[in-house]
Amino acid sequence: MFRLTPEGAARPPLAFTFDGRAMTGRAGDTIAAALLANGVAACRTTPVSDAPRAPYCLMGACFDCLVVVDGVGNRQGCLTPLEDGMRIESQRGRRAVAELAS
């Protein structure tokens, strides 16, 4: 469903990991766009029912694209630019209280 346009293919590649798996995005991509282009079906689970969620609105309104980026949770993947070497993880439920203190 998601594939690079000719203009997108010309942008420099960026390496990142998602849940420990090596993936590649392009300069100018958001985290959510890069995950979708790599076939990731879900990037978080809900706090109450543990239901999987994936990027939905891609404009920062729905919060279904929350991920953990380099150890920091509650990052909106649709608003966060992808950077080379990012370590992105699925967000499981809500952000841990210990993370809030840091």
Secondary structure, 3 states (H helix, E strand, C coil): CCCCCHHHHCCCEEEEEECCEEEEEECCCEHHHHHHHCCCCCCEECCCCCCEECCCCCCCCCCCCEEEECCEEEEECCCCECCCCCEEEEEECCCCHHHHHC
